[in-house]
Amino acid sequence: MEYRKLGNTGLKVSEISLGSWLTYGGYVENGQAVSTLHRAYELGVNFFDTANVYRQGEAEQVVGEALAKYPRSSYVLATKVRGPMGELPNDQGLSRKHIMEQCDASLRRLGMDYIDLYYAHYPDPDTSMDETLRAMDDLVRQGKVLYTGISNMSAAQIAQAVSVVDKYGLHPIAANQPLYNMFAPQIEPEVFPLCERSGIGQVVYSPLAQGVLSGKYQYVSDIPPASRASDKDGNQAVQSWLKEEFLAKARKLQTLATDYGLTMSQLALAWILRYPNVSSAIIGASRPEQVEENVKGSGVRLEPEQWARVQAILQE
């Protein structure tokens, strides 16, 4: 495993991190989830990602319990705030009230004294950026949070956030968590250069397009009717990638990966990590062997002509 700085901070995080979206706290049996987390740690993953809204706190509990056996200083833990955690008016959003209360709730569920990286999960149009970022900064000053992050923001929103930080002299934003993979490169033209100038590292999610870039699916017609991927109502995150245009490219990429001595997922992760501004790619794994394969995407270096062949397929 290789490690990178989180943006302009001195914090070192593993190039491959392990997330818990759509997996832990109900989707995967807890014992299996814990085994997967432990295997990731053994393989050098020191960066773990969750959120309060994942299964309404259950994912945080699973992650916290799994990591409790390790020294707190040996890993970096990220969680998030924004989504609905109840039915009352202030049970969601990025207001000072919700941020402060949910930070304390996350710490209780995690069984920890502090959160390494705390994200504003996605924008809240009802709350000013000033209120949100000043509340996050207060958590840093209180010692409950070490670094702050943003997620799912446009380039314009990120620029606004950076201006608020500069205006009030707040602790710098350390990380941005965007959707990014071979089939979703939209952040490259604006978000990448803006964040690089501002010292913000990318911690990207869905790097394998929910399994489509792992070679798991070949054709839409091959997906078993009772599988997780076939659930159009409950799993739209997977469904969005299960389109023939993506699967056709994935089949060609699979052949190329084999030529390079890699698995498809290793090629997809290496493609993301070729950018220095990417601090880490968050994988979602439900079994230890998936982690074992994916961590080998760290440290892969290909020649320019090899990447050109990849890009030719993606641009078809």
N, C-alpha and C positions, 0 to 999 in steps of 0.2 A: 504494500500500500504506500502511495506517495501522498504528501500533505502540501497544502497551500495556505497562504494567508487569507483570512477572511477580509476582503477589501484592503483598506489601508491600515487595519488593526494589526497588532502583533499576534493575534490568535491563529493557531494552526489547526486546520480541519482536514479530515481525510477527503481525498478527491471523490470517493464514493461514500455517500451517507445513506442511512436507512430511515425510511419514513414509515408512517403507520396509517396513512389515508387508505380507505377501502380494505384494510386488512385487520388490524388489531382492535380488540375490544368488541368482539361479536362476529366478525366475518371469518376469523380464523380462531380455532380452538386455542385457549390461553396457553396451554402447555407447549403447543407447537410454536406459538408466537414468541414465548420466552426462549425456547431453544434457538430460534432464528436470530433473536437479538444477541444471545450469548455467542453464537457462532460468528456473527458479524464483528463483535468485539474482539474475539480471538484472532480474527483475520486482519485486524488493524483498523477497523472502522472506529473512529472516535467521535463521530458526529451523528446524532440521532434527532429526528424531527417528528413532532406530533402537533396537536392543536386541541384546544378545549372542546371544540365543536365535534370532533371525531367521536361518534357514538356517545355524544353528550358526556364526555369526560372519561368514558371507560378506557379509551386508548391511552390517555395519560396515566391512568392507574396501572395498566399492563406494562407500559414502558418504565414507569417509576419503580415498580416491583422488580422488574427484570434487571435493571441497572443498579439496584440497591446493594448487590454483592460486590460491586467494584468501587475503588476509591473515587470519591466525587471529583477529584482533580484530574482524573484520567480520561474523562470524556466531556464532550460539549453537547448540551441539550437545548433544543429549540422548541418553543411552543408558540401559540398564536391566540389572538383575541379579536373578535368582531361578530362572529355568527351568533344566532339565537341560542340561548341557554335556558330559555323559559318562555312563558307567554305574556309576561308583563311588559309594559312599554320600555323599561330600562334594562331588560334582560338581553339586549343585543346592542351593537353599535360601537362607536369609538369615542363615546363621551368619557370625561374624566371619571365619572361614577362607575361606569361599566368596566373600564380598564382597571381601575384600582381594585374593585371587588373581584373581578375575574382573575387577576394576577394572584391574589390571595387564595382563591379557590383552586387554581391550577397548582400552586405550591402544595396545598393540602393533598390533592389527588396524587401528585408526583412523590410526595413524601420528602421534599427537598427544601433547603433554606433559600435557594436562589435559582434563577433561570439564567442560563448563559446568554441566550438570544431570544428576544421577545418580539414577535412580529405583529404589526397591524395587518390582519389577514387579507382584507380587501377594503376598498374605499367606503366611506360612510358619507353620503351626500348631506345628511342632517347635522353633521358635526364639522366645525372648522378644523383645518389642518393645524392651526395654532393650538387649539385645545387638546387635540390628540397627541401631538408631539411633545407638548409641555408636560402632559401627564406621564408619557413614556419616560421623559427625562427625569421626572421626579422619582420614578421607580428605580432608575439607575442611581440617583443620589441617595436613595434609601437602602441601597445594597440588595434589593430584591431581584434586580436585573443587571446583567453586566454589559450587554450590548443590545441595541435596538435595530429592528428591521422593518421593512415594508414589503408588501406582496400584492401582486395582481394590479399594479398601478400602470397607467399610461406614462409615456415620456413626459407629458405636460404635468401630470400629477407628481411625478418624481422631482421634476424641476421645482415645483411649488414647495414640496417637502424640504428640499435642500435649502431653498431661500428662507424658510421658517427657521431651520436650524441655524443658519448664518445670522439671521435677524436677532435671535435671542441668545446666541452663544450656547446652544444646546450640545449635548454629546453627539458626535457625528453618527449618522446612520451607517451601520456596518454592512448590511446585506439587503439585497432585493431578491424575493422569491417569485420568479415568473414561470409560466409554462414555456418550455423550450425543448424541442427535439428536431430530428431530421425533417419531420413533416410540418413543423411549426417554428420556422425561423424568423417570425415577424419582428422580434425584438432587436435583431441585429443592427438595422440602420440607425435607430435613434437611441434606444435604451442602453445598448452596450457602450457607445462612446460617452453618453451623458454620465452613466454610472462610473465609468473609468475615470473621468475628469473629477468626479465628486468623491472618489475613494470608496465606492460601494461595490462589494463583490456580489456576483450572481450565484445563488443557490437554487438550481433549477429543478422543477418537478415534472413528472411524466416524461422522463428522458427516453423511455422505451414505448411511448404512446400506448400505455396500458397493455403491453404484451405484444402488440403488433410488430414492434421492432425487436422482438426477441425470437421471432420465427415460430411463435406459438400457434399462429393462425395462418393457413395457406390460402383458403378461399372462403368467401362468406357462406357458401353452401355446405362447407365442412363443419361448421360450428355445431356442436351437439345441442339439441333442443333444450336440455335440462341444465346446461352449463351457465356459469356466472355471466359469460359474454352474451348469452342469448336473451337475457332479462332486459327488455327494452324499457321497462318502467323503472326498475330499480338500479340500473347500471348505465346511465347515459354517458358517464365518463368513458366507459369502454366502447359503447356503441358509436361514439363520435369518430373513432378511428377504424371501425370495422366497415370500411368502404373498399370496393374493388380497386379504386385508383391507388389507394395506399398499399393494399395487399399485393398488387402487381409489382409495385416498386420494391416492396419488402422481399419478394421472391428473387428479384435480381440482385438486391443487396446481399441476400443470403449466399448466393453464388460467389459474389465478390469477397465476402468475409471468409469463406472457405479457402479461396485462392490466397488470402493473406494470412491463413493459419489462425483465424479468429472465429469465434461464434458471432452470430448476428448481434446479440446484445453487447458484446465487447466492442464491436465496430461502432455501434450506435453511441455508446458511452465515450469512446475515444474521439468520435467526431465532435461531441460537445466539449470535451476537455482540451481540444486543440486551441481553444481561446483562453488566453491568460486571465481575462476578467472573470471567467467562471471559477469560483472557489470550490464548488462541489456539485455533484449531481445526485439527487435523492432517488434511490431505487425503492420499490415496494416489493418485499419478498415475503412469501408465506411459508417457505421451507428453507432450511439451512443450505441445501445444495444450490438453490437459486443465488444466494449470497456468494457462495464459493465461485460460481461462474462469473457473476457480475463484477466482483472486486478485481478480476483480472483485466478489466477495462482500464484500470488505473495504470499509468505509466506506458501505455501503448503509444508508440511514435511511428508514424507512417511518412513516407516520402511525398513531396508535393504532387508527383504524377499519380500516386495512388489515391490521394484525396481528390484529384481531378476526375478520376474515374467514378468516384462516389458522387461527386457533384453532378456529373453528366446524367446519372440515373435520377437524381433528385429533381433535376430541372426538366426532365422529359414531359 
